[in-house]
Amino acid sequence: MAEAFKFELVSPERLLVSEQVESVVIPGSEGEMTVMANHAPLMTTIKPGVVTVKAAGGKEERYVVFGGFADIVPSGCTLLAESATPVKEIDRAELLRRIQDAREDVNDAKDDQARSKAEAYLGHLSTLESAI
């Protein structure tokens, strides 16, 4: 059994995880990375993707995150996400409806700024869809 360390996943809305874990897979801006106990100190930005948390008991939970940053020290890791949702709480039918609406928003955009914003939102939704 791997050594456990403290992990916290925090979004502006709530604290999603605060527990002892064996490992955490994080979608860092430079690529996916696995954090374990006694990891070298590091701070990284987070890109939209899936965080996989393996609890000290072996159970895995997955969360979709949209940006933020992670602070990693030998004794723990704190991930401050711009937005985070447990994969198990996602309603697939609602997500597909939102993706369709976002595609329409991209097509209906009146200027480049509106189009860029709509495309970014569509990208976030597509990331979420691939996670479930």
C-alpha positions as CSV (number, residue, x, y, z in Angstrom):
1,M,0.0,0.0,0.0
2,A,1.3,3.4,-1.0
3,E,1.9,6.1,1.7
4,A,-1.1,8.4,2.2
5,F,-1.0,12.2,2.0
6,K,-3.5,15.0,2.5
7,F,-5.5,16.1,-0.6
8,E,-8.0,18.9,-0.9
9,L,-10.1,19.8,-4.0
10,V,-11.8,23.2,-3.6
11,S,-14.0,25.1,-6.0
12,P,-15.6,28.5,-5.3
13,E,-18.9,26.8,-4.5
14,R,-17.7,24.1,-2.1
15,L,-15.0,21.8,-0.7
16,L,-15.3,18.6,-2.7
17,V,-12.5,16.5,-1.2
18,S,-10.5,16.8,2.0
19,E,-9.0,13.4,2.9
20,Q,-6.0,11.1,3.0
21,V,-5.3,9.7,-0.4
22,E,-2.7,7.4,-2.1
23,S,-2.5,9.3,-5.4
24,V,-4.1,12.0,-7.5
25,V,-4.0,12.4,-11.2
26,I,-4.1,16.1,-12.2
27,P,-4.6,17.6,-15.7
28,G,-1.7,20.1,-15.4
29,S,-1.1,22.7,-18.1
30,E,2.1,20.9,-19.2
31,G,0.4,17.5,-19.2
32,E,-1.3,15.0,-16.9
33,M,0.6,14.2,-13.7
34,T,0.3,11.8,-10.8
35,V,0.9,13.2,-7.4
36,M,1.9,10.8,-4.5
37,A,3.2,11.3,-1.0
38,N,6.6,13.1,-0.7
39,H,6.2,14.7,-4.2
40,A,8.7,17.4,-4.9
41,P,7.3,20.9,-4.3
42,L,5.5,22.3,-7.4
43,M,2.8,24.7,-8.3
44,T,1.1,24.2,-11.7
45,T,-1.9,25.6,-13.5
46,I,-4.7,23.2,-14.3
47,K,-6.4,22.8,-17.7
48,P,-9.9,21.6,-18.1
49,G,-10.0,17.8,-17.6
50,V,-10.5,15.0,-15.1
51,V,-8.9,14.7,-11.7
52,T,-8.8,11.0,-10.5
53,V,-8.4,10.6,-6.7
54,K,-7.4,7.3,-5.2
55,A,-8.4,7.3,-1.5
56,A,-6.2,5.6,1.1
57,G,-8.6,2.7,1.2
58,G,-8.2,2.2,-2.6
59,K,-11.6,3.6,-3.8
60,E,-11.3,6.0,-6.8
61,E,-13.4,9.1,-7.4
62,R,-13.3,11.3,-10.5
63,Y,-14.0,15.0,-10.8
64,V,-14.2,17.3,-13.9
65,V,-12.4,20.5,-13.4
66,F,-12.3,23.7,-15.4
67,G,-9.0,25.5,-14.8
68,G,-7.4,26.6,-11.6
69,F,-4.1,25.7,-10.0
70,A,-2.5,23.0,-7.8
71,D,-0.1,23.5,-4.9
72,I,2.0,20.4,-4.3
73,V,4.3,19.9,-1.3
74,P,5.8,16.7,0.1
75,S,3.1,16.4,2.7
76,G,0.0,17.2,0.5
77,C,-1.7,18.7,-2.4
78,T,-4.3,21.4,-2.7
79,L,-6.1,21.9,-6.0
80,L,-8.1,25.2,-6.3
81,A,-10.4,24.7,-9.3
82,E,-12.3,27.5,-11.1
83,S,-15.1,24.9,-11.3
84,A,-15.3,21.3,-10.2
85,T,-18.1,18.6,-10.4
86,P,-18.0,14.9,-9.4
87,V,-18.4,12.8,-12.5
88,K,-21.2,10.8,-10.8
89,E,-23.3,14.0,-10.4
90,I,-23.4,14.8,-14.1
91,D,-26.7,14.4,-15.9
92,R,-25.8,13.2,-19.4
93,A,-29.1,14.2,-21.1
94,E,-28.8,17.7,-19.7
95,L,-25.1,17.9,-20.7
96,L,-26.0,16.9,-24.3
97,R,-28.7,19.6,-24.4
98,R,-26.2,22.2,-23.2
99,I,-23.6,21.1,-25.9
100,Q,-26.2,21.6,-28.6
101,D,-27.1,25.0,-27.2
102,A,-23.4,25.9,-27.1
103,R,-22.9,24.9,-30.8
104,E,-25.8,27.1,-31.7
105,D,-24.3,30.0,-29.7
106,V,-21.0,29.5,-31.7
107,N,-22.8,29.6,-35.0
108,D,-25.0,32.6,-34.0
109,A,-22.1,34.7,-32.5
110,K,-22.2,38.3,-33.8
111,D,-18.4,39.1,-33.4
112,D,-15.1,37.4,-32.7
113,Q,-15.2,38.0,-29.0
114,A,-18.6,36.4,-28.6
115,R,-17.5,33.5,-30.8
116,S,-14.3,32.9,-28.8
117,K,-16.3,32.9,-25.5
118,A,-18.9,30.5,-27.0
119,E,-16.1,28.2,-28.4
120,A,-14.4,28.1,-25.0
121,Y,-17.6,27.1,-23.3
122,L,-18.3,24.4,-25.9
123,G,-14.8,23.1,-25.3
124,H,-15.4,22.9,-21.5
125,L,-18.7,21.0,-22.2
126,S,-16.9,18.6,-24.6
127,T,-14.3,17.9,-21.9
128,L,-17.0,17.1,-19.5
129,E,-18.8,14.8,-22.0
130,S,-15.6,12.8,-22.6
131,A,-15.2,12.3,-18.9
132,I,-18.5,10.5,-18.4
